[in-house]
């Protein structure tokens, strides 16, 4: 039996399998800075998306022009990206990719990337955990790897196109550019890197709950699993 979770006045069926609704790449602006007064403690916390209060604001409807102002000094956000909106917000599903351009500091192309984990009443208060990948290269979180194996779908079939799209937004790059050739990319997909599991929570202070309704949606793209680049 499918589980449902109430979202406002409607009931939304929660996917019970990774990639059940395809894979989405959501480009979002956080509701507030992850760095507080020069303090980077939030980067050592578990990030949780609270989508109970509603969907993110559309970029064109945001109260400020901050996302648009970053066009000139952040190559991740172009005017075309900022003006692109979706006709209907379909939510964040297990296995989706979330990209926060403001987290990019130049350390690596995937610094602002997070995977949407599986919500849990017991472990995450039904919020969506954001799983950290690699920074300079793709490292898949263990939960994503294990769920894809259980589904019987290669990670390449699920994530090659979204990752290529993400890189193309950053100055027209590709995985081949990043890894130094198509042969190296083939080797990567033959044996994808797995992110080391972080230590468990030690206290409630290890959590940063992010209200989705306070975030701004810059762009959302859906990818059919198994489609070729």
C-alpha positions in Angstrom: 0.0 0.0 0.0 1.3 3.4 -1.0 2.0 5.9 1.8 0.6 9.4 1.7 1.7 12.6 3.4 -0.5 15.6 3.8 0.7 18.8 2.2 -1.6 21.7 3.1 -5.1 20.8 1.8 -4.0 18.0 -0.5 -2.6 14.5 -0.2 0.6 13.8 -2.0 1.7 10.2 -2.6 5.2 9.7 -1.4 7.5 7.7 -3.8 8.4 4.4 -2.3 11.3 3.7 -4.7 14.2 6.0 -5.8 13.5 7.6 -9.2 9.9 6.5 -9.2 9.0 9.9 -10.8 12.1 10.2 -12.8 15.0 12.4 -11.6 14.6 16.2 -11.2 17.3 18.8 -11.0 16.1 21.7 -8.9 18.1 24.9 -8.9 17.2 26.7 -5.7 18.3 29.7 -3.7 18.4 29.2 0.1 16.1 31.1 2.4 19.1 32.5 4.2 22.9 32.2 4.0 24.5 28.9 5.1 27.3 31.1 6.6 26.3 33.1 9.7 28.7 35.9 10.7 31.6 34.0 9.1 30.7 30.8 10.9 30.6 27.7 8.8 29.1 25.3 11.5 26.1 24.6 9.3 28.3 22.8 6.8 29.0 20.2 9.6 25.2 19.7 10.2 22.6 17.5 8.6 20.5 19.6 6.3 16.8 18.9 6.2 14.2 20.4 3.8 10.9 21.1 5.5 8.3 21.2 2.7 5.2 21.2 5.1 4.6 24.9 4.7 4.4 24.8 0.9 6.5 25.0 -2.3 9.3 27.4 -3.0 8.7 30.8 -4.5 9.2 31.2 -8.2 12.2 33.3 -9.2 10.1 35.8 -11.1 7.9 36.2 -8.0 10.6 36.5 -5.4 10.5 39.6 -3.2 14.2 40.5 -4.0 16.3 40.5 -7.1 19.3 38.7 -5.4 19.2 35.7 -7.7 19.2 37.9 -10.7 22.0 40.1 -9.4 24.3 37.2 -9.2 24.2 36.6 -13.0 27.4 38.7 -13.6 29.6 37.1 -10.9 28.3 33.6 -10.7 28.4 31.6 -14.0 26.1 29.0 -12.6 23.1 31.4 -12.8 22.5 33.0 -16.2 19.6 35.3 -17.1 18.1 32.4 -19.1 18.2 30.2 -16.0 16.8 32.8 -13.7 13.9 33.6 -16.0 12.9 29.9 -16.5 10.0 28.7 -14.4 7.9 25.6 -14.2 4.2 25.6 -14.8 3.6 23.4 -11.7 5.7 22.5 -8.8 5.8 18.7 -8.5 7.7 18.5 -5.2 11.1 16.9 -4.2 11.3 13.2 -4.6 13.8 10.7 -3.2 16.8 10.7 -5.5 16.3 14.2 -6.9 19.2 16.6 -7.3 19.2 20.0 -5.6 21.7 22.6 -6.6 22.3 25.8 -4.6 24.5 28.2 -6.7 25.4 30.4 -3.8 27.3 27.5 -2.2 29.8 27.5 -5.0 33.0 29.0 -3.7 35.3 27.7 -6.5 36.4 24.6 -4.6 34.7 22.3 -7.1 31.8 22.0 -9.5 29.7 19.9 -7.1 30.1 22.1 -4.0 26.5 23.3 -4.2 25.0 20.0 -5.1 22.9 17.8 -2.7 20.9 14.6 -3.3 17.4 14.3 -1.8 17.4 11.5 0.7 14.4 9.5 1.9 12.2 11.1 4.6 11.6 9.3 7.8 9.2 10.0 10.6 11.7 8.6 13.2 15.0 9.9 11.9 14.1 13.2 10.1 10.7 14.2 11.5 9.4 13.6 7.9 11.7 16.3 6.5 13.8 15.5 3.5 17.5 14.9 4.3 20.0 16.5 1.9 22.8 14.1 1.2 26.3 15.5 0.4 28.2 14.2 -2.7 31.8 15.0 -3.6 33.0 18.5 -4.3 35.6 18.2 -7.1 34.1 15.0 -8.5 30.9 13.0 -8.2 30.7 10.8 -5.1 27.3 9.1 -4.7 25.9 8.9 -1.2 25.6 5.3 0.1 21.8 5.6 0.4 21.5 6.6 -3.2 23.8 3.7 -4.3 22.0 1.1 -2.3 18.5 2.2 -3.4 19.5 2.3 -7.1 20.9 -1.3 -6.7 17.7 -2.4 -5.1 15.7 -0.9 -7.9 18.1 -2.6 -10.4 18.9 0.6 -12.3 22.5 1.7 -13.0 23.4 5.0 -11.5 24.4 6.1 -15.0 20.9 5.6 -16.3 19.6 7.8 -13.5 22.1 10.6 -13.2 24.2 11.0 -16.3 21.9 13.5 -18.0 21.2 15.6 -14.8 24.9 15.8 -14.1 25.7 16.8 -17.6 23.0 19.4 -17.4 24.4 20.7 -14.2 27.9 21.1 -15.6 26.6 22.7 -18.8 25.2 25.4 -16.6 28.7 26.1 -15.3 30.3 27.6 -18.3 29.3 24.9 -20.8 31.3 22.1 -19.1 30.8 18.3 -19.4 31.8 15.3 -17.5 34.4 14.6 -20.2 35.9 18.0 -19.6 35.9 17.5 -15.8 37.5 14.0 -15.8 39.9 14.6 -18.7 38.3 12.6 -21.6 35.4 10.3 -22.5 37.5 7.2 -21.7 37.9 8.3 -18.1 34.1 9.0 -17.9 33.4 5.5 -19.0 35.7 4.2 -16.3 33.9 6.4 -13.8 30.5 5.0 -14.7 31.8 1.4 -14.7 32.6 1.9 -11.0 31.1 5.1 -9.6 32.7 6.6 -6.5 30.8 6.2 -3.3 30.8 9.0 -0.6 31.9 7.9 2.8 29.1 7.9 5.3 29.3 10.7 7.9 29.0 10.1 11.6 25.5 10.0 13.1 23.8 13.0 14.7 25.1 13.6 18.2 22.5 16.3 19.2 19.6 18.4 17.8 22.2 21.1 17.1 23.6 19.0 14.3 20.5 19.7 12.2 19.7 22.7 10.0 16.0 22.7 9.0 15.5 24.7 5.8 11.9 25.8 5.0 11.2 25.1 1.4 8.6 27.9 1.2 11.3 30.4 2.0 13.6 29.2 -0.8 13.4 30.5 -4.4 13.1 28.2 -7.3 15.4 29.3 -10.1 14.9 26.4 -12.4 13.6 22.8 -12.4 14.2 20.2 -15.0 12.9 16.6 -15.2 14.8 13.7 -16.7 13.5 10.4 -17.8 15.5 7.5 -16.4 17.4 5.6 -19.0 17.3 8.2 -21.7 20.6 8.8 -23.4 22.6 12.0 -23.5 
